């Protein structure tokens, strides 16, 4: 699956215990302590990785996307769309302690996004998101994915994914996830980082110490479309400002790439191993949480379901197949990437100067573009795990 410039690996320091703090609103994820799993553990140990209490908090947090995130502390990052897909994202950065956790938040951003796919069913979108074999075909950031364990009783699956970060050490994700299905053909998934005895640490990878991601896929009322609302929080060792800049500049390119892969999703062949396992392990959405869903999605003004693709006059960016880059553009991209990383990772100047240099490098080599041309640039280094 799920889905996050030198070769120096990031040294992970041991966590320090801090006193529990009062719960803050929307301080999702619940816990930031990597959960350890041994091979063939007791059912109770596996069931504790992803619980219905986690689902309950996820449902409440996902409801922000159906209201007005800006009024609840989220900063708008991007809003783009075309006839096939539309995407909106907000970011939230807070210092302090995560709710029910001893892990201090260091300002790593959390992202809330709502993506709407036209002419797509919830079942198709669910299968696309969970198909790890197909993801390795279209997502060139994924080097390897393997299943480590699945538990029929709890519905929890554990896997290992290695992703490449251009000019950085590859990141290794050990993740546990669980999927629920509601009576309304809506689907929920919650993903957490963990540790597993079948995946010992290797010096050639950087083990991602924090990843909490959750999503809900549901039909858009009154339209032949479905939407996925995602909450994502990840600490992969990248410089925070570098990661934020790369996300805001590159995520739309990745959404276009994902949409193209979705439209090509092979339905004629049998389900992959990932999909067969997911369908077998999927649990029924708890009935007592349905009222929470209805309450969290209540919107006095705007709703996520009402997010429609903008018209060309409002800044539509069509998704087109990316062509080969010219040598000039390749040089520009390389200088921008290297300059940004040097500034943001090594430099001692203030953030304004750092961003100004990155902006200058991009402008100095930028080619003139025709109105409505497809976005350029790669986003592989900062794509959230889906």
KOLLUM-747577 format. One record per residue: residue in three letters; x, y, z of N, C-alpha, C in turn. Coordinates in steps of 0.02 Angstrom, whole numbers, plus 50000, padded with zeros to 5 digits. Atoms other than C-alpha are relative to their C-alpha. Layout:
BEGIN
ALAXYZXYZXYZ ...
% end
This chain:
BEGIN
UNK500414994050000500005000050000500415006050000 UNK499924995849976499925009150065500414995850037 UNK499814997950030500575023550005500365001850027 UNK499934996850002502715043850095500565006349947 UNK499644999050062510335073849934500694997250008 UNK499395003649988511515064850014499824993050019 UNK500145006949983511705046950059500074998850075 UNK499955000749927511845050450244499334998050027 UNK500635002349971510525041050339499835004150061 UNK500244996249942509485049450471500054995850062 UNK499935003749938509945044150645499395001350043 UNK500624999349961508365041050744500184999650074 UNK499864999749929508545046250924499454996650038 UNK500535003249960507625036751060499515005150025 UNK500524995649975505975044051116500125001450074 UNK499964998349930505945053051282499305000650028 UNK500675000049970504495051551400499825007050022 UNK500264993549980503465067251424499344999050034 UNK500655000649966501965070151537499445000649951 UNK500594999850044500265067551459499725007149999 UNK500284993350008499465083351394499254999549985 UNK500724999650013497655088751379499874999449926 UNK500175001150070496815083451218499855006649965 UNK500134994250041496795096651082499564998049941 UNK500465001650054495495097550947500384998649936 UNK499715002050064495985088650787500754998750004 UNK499305001949994497685083550856500094992749981 UNK499925006750026497605067750751500694999549971 UNK500175006849979498525055450752499964999050075 UNK500115001549931498105047150915500664999050037 UNK499375001649967499835040550958500564999949950 UNK499424999750045501565042650886500554995250022 UNK499515004949980502455028150969499984994049953 UNK500005005950044502975014750843499824993750040 UNK500235005949965502094998750892500394993949975 UNK499595005750017503144983050897499584993849993 UNK500365006350012502514966650826500524994649989 UNK499575005750011503364949850835499674995349950 UNK500305004850046503114936150708499544995450040 UNK500515004249969501564925950748499825002450070 UNK500164997549934501024937150892499304997850021 UNK500695001449979499464934250998499525004849965 UNK500504995850033497854940850923499935006850034 UNK500104993849964497714953951059500535005249982 UNK499474995350016499394961551012499895003049931 UNK500144997450067498934963050828499405004650000 UNK500614995949998497204969850866500135006850030 UNK499854993649970498004983650967500345004949954 UNK499674995650047498884990750816499535005349971 UNK500504995550028497344998350734499334998050030 UNK500595001749962495794999050843499395004049977 UNK500604996250015494005005050830500005006850034 UNK499924993449970494465019150949500385004649952 UNK499654996150051495695024850816499525002149945 UNK500494998550053494305023750687499525005450023 UNK500474995049975493145033950798500315007049996 UNK499684993450004494395048250809500125002049928 UNK499904998550071494775046950624499365002849969 UNK500644997750028492925048850581499875007350019 UNK500104993249979492825064650685500465004949965 UNK499524995650032494395071950608499865000849926 UNK500154999550071493895067850429499425004749986 UNK500574995650010492315077950455500205007249986 UNK499774993250014493365093850444499955001549926 UNK500024998950072493445091450256499315001449973 UNK500694998850022491555092250246499745006650026 UNK500214993549974491495108750337500455005449969 UNK499564994850025492635123950321500664999550038 UNK499375001149964494415118750367500355006450022 UNK499664993749983495045136750365499765002850067 UNK500274997549937493895140850511500214995850059 UNK499815004649946494615126450611500764999350004 UNK499284999849991496455130950598500414997349943 UNK499635002850056496925123050431500155005549949 UNK499804995150050497875133450303499934997049930 UNK500075002650068497395131450119500674999549965 UNK499375001250035498815124250014499915000349925 UNK500105000450073498105120749841499274998349986 UNK500675001850024496455119649747500025000249924 UNK499975000550072496485113549568499534994549976 UNK500435005150027495425103149452499905000649925 UNK500185000050070494845098649278499374995849992 UNK500625003750012493435088649198500004993150031 UNK499965006949975494065072149270500134999550075 UNK499805000449929494765076049443500095007050028 UNK499884993749964494805090049570500334998450066 UNK499605001349940495935091849720500055006350042 UNK499904994549952495955102849875500394997350059 UNK499595002249944497225102050015500105005850048 UNK499874995349946497495110750181500564997250043 UNK499465002249956498975110150300499905002650070 UNK500054998149930499095110950488500674998550032 UNK499365000949965500715113650585499925002550070 UNK500044998149929500765113850774500614997350036 UNK499465002249956502125112850904499694997050062 UNK500255002849937501955103451067499964992549998 UNK500065007349995501365085851106499364997749965 UNK500585003150030500195074751007499564997050054 UNK500485002749953498635068951095500164992750017 UNK499875006849975498915053351202500664997249974 UNK499365002350027500735052551149500585003050040 UNK499404997449969502475054651221500485002949948 UNK499594997550056503145060251051499865007449990 UNK500094992850008503425078951038499955001849926 UNK500084997850069502785086850878500535005449985 UNK499464995350016504225096150794499805004649942 UNK500234995750054503155105650670499904996549934 UNK500145003550063502985091950539499275001049981 UNK500694998350019501425096750440499564993949992 UNK500515004950016499845086750432499585002849943 UNK500374997850058498835087350273499304996949999 UNK500685002250011496975086150243499845001449927 UNK500144999050071496425083650064499344996749981 UNK500615002750029494825080449966500104999549925 UNK499925001150072495005072749792499364997049972 UNK500625002350031493485070449681500144997349930 UNK499905003350065493515058249534499334999349965 UNK500625000550039492175059949401499964993149966 UNK500115006350035491415044149326500364994150032 UNK499635005349965492155032749458499584997550059 UNK500375002849944491335020949584500454999550061 UNK499625000649938491855019349765500394993550003 UNK499665006450000492295001049742500635000249957 UNK499434999650045493445004749595500565004250032 UNK499504995749970494325018849687500334996550060 UNK499725003849944494545007949842500524994949976 UNK499545005050027495334993949740500635003149973 UNK499424996650028496465006149651500495002250054 UNK499584997649945497105013649813500354994350036 UNK499735005549960497404996749894500404994949959 UNK499655004850042498194987749745500755001649998 UNK499294998749995500034987349792500394997649939 UNK499665002450060500534977049640499935004949942 UNK500104995150054499764989549519500365006550016 UNK499654993849982500505004049617500734999849979 UNK499305000550021502244997649579500085000849925 UNK499974999150072501804998649394499975007449981 UNK500094993150020501275016849391500365005050045 UNK499664995449953502125024649544500744998250003 UNK499295001850004503985025049509500395001850063 UNK499664998949936504375030449688500034993550041 UNK500035006249962503925013049752500514995049972 UNK499495004850020505445001649744499774992950013 UNK500195006749980504724986749835499425000250049 UNK500525000949949503194981049932499924992650013 UNK500105006949982502954964950027499544999550061 UNK500435001249942501654958050146500404996350053 UNK499665003249944502334953450317499544995650041 UNK500465003749958500794947450407499295002549990 UNK500704997949999498894947650405499644995950053 UNK500365003249946497684943450543499264999749982 UNK500705000950021495984936350494499525002450053 UNK500464998349946495224939750664499895007650005 UNK500064992749992495584958450675499935003649933 UNK500024996850065495694962050488500605004549988 UNK499404995750006497404970150510500524996649955 UNK499465002450043498754968250378500625004250014 UNK499374996649989500584972650401500444999049938 UNK499585000550060501744976550256500615004550005 UNK499384996150004503424983850210500055003049931 UNK499934996550063503664996950075500645004150000 UNK499404995950008505275004850013499875004949943 UNK500114994850049505145021449921500655003849988 UNK499404996150016506505030949831499845007450005 UNK500034992749996506795049249868500595002649959 UNK499444997850042507825057149728500545003850038 UNK499424997049968509565061649791500004999350076 UNK500025001449928509085055549965500014992450010 UNK500005007149985509245038750051499284997349996 UNK500685002950003507735027450013499694999350069 UNK500375000549937506405027350148499654993250004 UNK500315006549988505745011250224499415000950047 UNK500614999449961503965010250289499784993150023 UNK500315006049973503354996350404499325002350027 UNK500674997249987501474999150411499504994650017 UNK500585004349984499924991350486499385003849979 UNK500614996650022498224995250410499394995550006 UNK500645003549992496414990550422499475003749960 UNK500524997150043494914993350308499314998150026 UNK500705001149981493064995250353499555001949942 UNK500504998550052491544995250236499345001450034 UNK500654998349972489895003750276499444997449954 UNK500585002350040488144999150215499875004449940 UNK500124995250054488175014450101500554999749947 UNK499445000850047489665007950000500535005450009 UNK499444995649982490835019850090500534995750033 UNK499455004049973492545013650144500475004550040 UNK499534996549956493745018750282500634995850006 UNK499365003449990495575014550302500435004150047 UNK499544996649954496805018750441500674996449998 UNK499325002850008498685016250425500455002850055 UNK499534997949949500015016850561500684996949987 UNK499345003050000501875014250569500064995050058 UNK499885004849946502474999550673500694996949989 UNK499395003950008503944987750696499814992749993 UNK500145007150009504024969550645500654996149997 UNK499395004049996505284955750677500234997549931 UNK499815002250067505244950650493500305005649958 UNK499724994350036505864967950444500525003550044 UNK499484996749961507484971650537500265006249964 UNK499744993850029508254988750510500624998649958 UNK499435000650045509504990450368500325006849990 UNK499634993750004510845003750353499875003649933 UNK500094996850066510445006750169499335003549993 UNK500644996550000508695013150212499935004350062 UNK500204996149942507995026350327499314997750020 UNK500665002449976506585018950431499585006150020 UNK500454994549984505135031250437499704998750069 UNK500195001249930504755033450621499285002150015 UNK500694997849987503045041750606499615000549936 UNK500484999250055501645039250482499314998150025 UNK500705001249984499805040850521499595002749942 UNK500394998050058498625041150374499324996650003 UNK500675002950001496765038450359499585003149945 UNK500424997250053495475040450223499304997150001 UNK500695002350010493645038850181499835001049926 UNK500244999750069492975034950007499244999550001 UNK500735000250002491155039049974499755003249936 UNK500314997450060489965043349833499825007350010 UNK500224993149999489635061449790499255000249985 UNK500735000050011487745064049809499805003749936 UNK500284996850059486835067849647500465000349940 UNK499544999950056488335064949533500314993249989 UNK499635006150015489225050849446500735001150017 UNK499334998549976490765053649551500084997450071 UNK499865001749931491605048549712500595004150023 UNK499464996049973492805057249828500364996250055 UNK499615002849946494185052349947500275005750042 UNK499744995149952494565062750101500564996750038 UNK499405003049970496305059650170500295004650053 UNK499604996749948497185064550331500684996650000 UNK499335003050004499065061950322500495003850042 UNK499484997149958500455064950447500614995449997 UNK499415004250011502215058950411500635003850018 UNK499344997349987503965062050476500514995149969 UNK499545004450037505165054550349500725002450002 UNK499314997749992506715064150403500195005749954 UNK499844994450043506625077550268499965006550038 UNK500074993349973506885095750310499285002349993 UNK500724998549998505165102250358499825005149946 UNK500174994850049505195118050250500094997449929 UNK499895002950066505895108250103499404995649981 UNK500565004550013504505095350119499365003949985 UNK500594995950011503155108750130500015003349932 UNK499934996750065503815117949978499894995149943 UNK500065005050053503955102249874499294997449993 UNK500705002350002502205096549922499565005049963 UNK500444995050029501365112849877500135001049925 UNK499834998950071502285114049710499904993849957 UNK499995006050041502185095949658499414995450006 UNK500525004949988500635087449726499504999649943 UNK500495000250055499495092349581500254995749943 UNK499715004250052500685084149459499894992650016 UNK500095006949979500565068149560499274997949996 UNK500715001550006498665069049567499814998549928 UNK500125001350071498635070149377500264993149980 UNK499715006550015499775055049367499574994450030 UNK500435004949968498675045549488499344999249963 UNK500635000350037497105049949391500094996149934 UNK499865003850062497885043549229500064992650014 UNK499935007149982498335027249316499334997050018 UNK500675002449982496575025749385499594998449938 UNK500395001150061495815027349211500254993949962 UNK499725005950034496975013549150499954993850043 UNK499995005549952496645002449300499704993749968 UNK500225006050036496504984849229499454996350037 UNK500575003449970494784978149270499874993249968 UNK500145006250036494844963949144500354994050030 UNK499645005649971496104953449239499754998850072 UNK500225001749933495804944849405500325004550052 UNK499734995749947496104953949570500704997950021 UNK499325001449978497894955249631499984997050070 UNK499965002849932498504947349792499795005150052 UNK500184994749953498324964049881499245000850005 UNK500724999050001496504965849828499644994050030 UNK500325006049972496044947849869500075000050076 UNK499894999749928496804949950042499575005450032 UNK500384994549973495984966750070499264998450005 UNK500725001750000494244960450022499854994850054 UNK500105005249950494454945550137500045002850071 UNK499884997349932495034955950286499555005950018 UNK500414994149986493834970650268499464998550052 UNK500495000749946492744972950422499415004849989 UNK500604995850006490994980250435500075006250044 UNK499964993749964490914998350487499524999850059 UNK500435000449940490234999450667499385004349993 UNK500624996350006488415004650670499985006050047 UNK500034994549952488655015450823500405006149978 UNK499614994450025489875026350725499655003749943 UNK500344996850056488645030450586499745006950019 UNK500254993549977487875044450689500585005050006 UNK499414995649997489635051350716500185002649931 UNK499864997950068489885051650528499515005449978 UNK500514995050019488255061050501500135006650034 UNK499884993949962488705073550636500635003649976 UNK499364997050021490505076350579499955003049931 UNK500074997550069489945079150399499515005749994 UNK500494994650003488635092050445500355006549984 UNK499684993950023489065108150355499495005649995 UNK500464994450005488195124950382500075004049936 UNK499894995950059488965132750227500214995749940 UNK499735004050055490045121650116500084992850020 UNK499875007149986490255102850102500514997549950 UNK499515002950046491625092250027499664997049939 UNK500365003150056490295083749920499835005149947 UNK500184994850048489945100449837500605002649962 UNK499414997850035491725102449777499964997849927 UNK500065001750071491535103249588500625002349964 UNK499424997950038492905104449458499935007349978 UNK500054993050020493295122949427499985000749924 UNK500034998650071492985130549258500685002449976 UNK499364997750025494435135049143500185007050021 UNK499864993149982494255153249189500225000750072 UNK499804999649931494555149149372500654996350014 UNK499345002949990496235140949345500034992549991 UNK499985007350011495915123649278500684998049972 UNK499385002850025497475113249251499874993149973 UNK500155006550028497195098949130500544994950016 UNK499525005449990498015082149163500184997149933 UNK499765002850062499055077149014500604995750014 UNK499405004049993500385064248990500615004549996 UNK499404995849999502045072049035500484997749946 UNK499525001750052503215072648888500715000350025 UNK499314999749981505095071848887500215007250010 UNK499774993349986505955086848961500575001949952 UNK499434997650038507125097548860500615000250045 UNK499394999849959508935098448914500015006250044 UNK500014993849961508665116348972499564999250062 UNK500455000949944507195111449080500284995150050 UNK499685004949954508145096549151500525003450043 UNK499504996349962509575108049201499665004450052 UNK500364995549955508335120249277499744996250060 UNK500285004049946507485106649378500554997750048 UNK499465002349958509145099949438500295005550044 UNK499744994549961509795116849491499515002250055 UNK500504998249950508165120749579500014995250058 UNK500005005149947508195104349675500625000550043 UNK499384999749961510025105549724500045006550039 UNK499984993749965509905123949766499535000250059 UNK500495000049945508355121349872500264995950058 UNK499785004449946509105106949969500605002950035 UNK499434996949968510745116049999499775005650047 UNK500244994449960509805131250062499614997650061 UNK500465001949947508495122350164500304994950048 UNK499725005149956509565108350234500655002150033 UNK499344998449976511285115950256500095007450018 UNK499884992949993511125134650246499835002850067 UNK500134996749937511105146750391499595006349991 UNK500404994050012510115160650309499294998950022 UNK500695000749978508335164350359499574997049946 UNK500435003650047506865155750276499835004249939 UNK500164995750056506435170850169500544999949947 UNK499455000250048508155170850090500054993249966 UNK499965006750028508105152050066499484999049945 UNK500535000750049506445152349975500125004649940 UNK499864995350055506985167549874500514997049952 UNK499505003050043508505158149810499704994449958 UNK500325005450037507465142949763499565002949944 UNK500444996850049506225154449674500425002949942 UNK499584997150051507635163349582500274994749952 UNK499745005450042508395147049521499484997449952 UNK500535002450044506725141549452499855005049945 UNK500174994950049506355158049367500555001149949 UNK499434998650044508095159649293500014995349940 UNK499975004950054507865144049188499314997949975 UNK500685002150017505985143349168499845001549927 UNK500204998950069505345141148991499315003149998 UNK500664997350008503865150748927499514994449987 UNK500515005250009502285140448937499385003049968 UNK500634997850029500705141748834499464999450052 UNK500555000749952499095144848933499684993249995 UNK500345006549998498325128448988500454994149989 UNK499555005750009499895118148963500034995950064 UNK499995004449943500155103449077500555002050048 UNK499504998249951501115106149240500634995849989 UNK499375003550008502955101449239500334999150067 UNK499645001249938504135094949369499794993450031 UNK500145006349968504235078949470499845001150073 UNK500224999249931503445076649639500164993850041 UNK499915006549969504105059549685500255000350071 UNK499675000149935505075064949838499545001450058 UNK500414997949944503625071349940499284997649996 UNK500685002550006502095061349893499804996250062 UNK500215003749941501115055550046499844992849984 UNK500225006950009500815037050070499245000049997 UNK500735000250009499065033250009499724993550024 
% end
